[in-house]
């Protein structure tokens, strides 16, 4: 169901832990973004929603919303970064416009947008 090419996804839990441990973190009330340089010529991302977000249905809904937004930003992101998106409980209740603003602000704060 995820229509983004596989090369843009981070699947290994070991790689996710490495990004969490050694990456630079940027946060907002709705979302946490962690970035770490990679040695590839394209960006990759992973989405995490812990049990603090809610039950399985709520976590999956959060991850679906975040993946959808991340896919829209793939062509705007600098190519040599791994990005970890960590959902917060507020992610469930924010509107699509608010989520879009959050994404833009965090990507801008992290200096991940190509135009910068």
VMD Tcl script that draws the C-alpha trace (Angstrom):
set ca {
  {0.00 0.00 0.00}
  {2.99 2.27 0.55}
  {3.61 3.70 -2.92}
  {7.08 5.11 -2.25}
  {10.02 3.17 -3.75}
  {11.69 0.80 -1.32}
  {15.06 2.54 -1.50}
  {13.58 5.58 0.30}
  {12.55 3.51 3.34}
  {14.60 2.66 6.40}
  {13.51 -0.76 7.57}
  {16.26 -2.01 9.87}
  {15.64 -1.38 13.56}
  {19.41 -1.21 14.02}
  {19.62 1.71 11.55}
  {16.68 3.42 13.28}
  {18.42 3.11 16.67}
  {21.62 4.52 15.16}
  {19.72 7.54 13.80}
  {18.03 8.07 17.18}
  {21.32 7.84 19.03}
  {23.63 9.84 16.75}
  {21.24 12.08 14.81}
  {20.27 15.71 15.34}
  {16.79 16.14 16.80}
  {14.23 18.86 16.06}
  {10.84 18.91 17.74}
  {7.45 20.50 17.66}
  {4.35 19.88 19.74}
  {3.07 17.52 17.01}
  {6.19 15.75 15.81}
  {9.88 14.98 16.38}
  {12.28 14.88 13.43}
  {15.73 13.30 13.74}
  {18.23 13.63 10.89}
  {21.54 11.93 10.22}
  {23.76 12.07 7.15}
  {23.95 8.98 4.99}
  {26.41 8.02 2.26}
  {23.72 7.56 -0.37}
  {22.64 9.95 -3.11}
  {18.99 9.95 -2.01}
  {17.08 10.61 1.23}
  {15.54 7.83 3.29}
  {13.01 7.97 6.09}
  {11.24 5.93 8.74}
  {8.16 6.67 10.83}
  {7.73 5.66 14.48}
  {4.63 5.85 16.66}
  {5.12 4.44 20.16}
  {2.42 3.15 22.48}
  {2.22 6.57 24.13}
  {0.42 7.74 20.97}
  {-2.42 5.28 21.56}
  {-3.61 1.83 20.59}
  {-2.72 0.05 17.37}
  {-5.42 1.78 15.34}
  {-4.29 5.25 16.45}
  {-0.59 4.43 15.91}
  {-1.25 3.12 12.41}
  {-3.34 6.18 11.58}
  {-0.52 8.47 12.75}
  {2.07 6.56 10.75}
  {-0.14 6.62 7.65}
  {-0.58 10.40 7.92}
  {3.14 10.99 8.49}
  {4.18 8.71 5.61}
  {1.77 10.53 3.32}
  {3.31 13.92 4.19}
  {6.87 12.56 4.01}
  {6.24 11.19 0.52}
  {5.17 14.66 -0.59}
  {8.46 16.10 0.70}
  {10.82 13.49 -0.80}
  {11.64 15.55 -3.89}
  {12.27 18.69 -1.76}
  {14.69 17.11 0.74}
  {18.47 17.26 0.44}
  {19.62 13.91 -0.93}
  {22.15 12.67 1.64}
  {20.08 12.34 4.82}
  {18.28 9.66 6.79}
  {15.21 11.07 8.52}
  {13.30 9.62 11.43}
  {9.79 10.96 12.10}
  {8.50 10.26 15.60}
  {4.79 10.80 16.17}
  {3.49 12.45 19.30}
  {0.02 12.10 20.78}
  {-0.88 15.53 19.37}
  {-0.28 14.16 15.85}
  {-3.62 12.35 16.11}
  {-5.65 15.50 16.58}
  {-3.92 18.02 14.35}
  {-5.57 19.05 11.09}
  {-3.94 18.27 7.72}
  {-3.04 21.96 7.32}
  {-1.45 22.04 10.75}
  {0.49 18.85 10.00}
  {1.70 20.40 6.75}
  {2.87 23.52 8.63}
  {4.63 21.34 11.19}
  {6.44 19.41 8.45}
  {7.53 22.57 6.67}
  {8.74 24.24 9.89}
  {10.67 21.19 11.08}
  {12.29 20.54 7.70}
  {13.23 24.22 7.49}
  {14.59 24.25 11.06}
  {16.63 21.12 10.28}
  {17.91 22.75 7.05}
  {16.77 19.76 5.02}
  {14.94 21.61 2.25}
  {16.74 21.69 -1.10}
  {16.12 25.42 -1.74}
  {18.17 26.50 1.29}
}
mol new
graphics top color blue
foreach p $ca { graphics top sphere $p radius 0.5 }
foreach p [lrange $ca 0 end-1] q [lrange $ca 1 end] { graphics top cylinder $p $q radius 0.2 }
display resetview
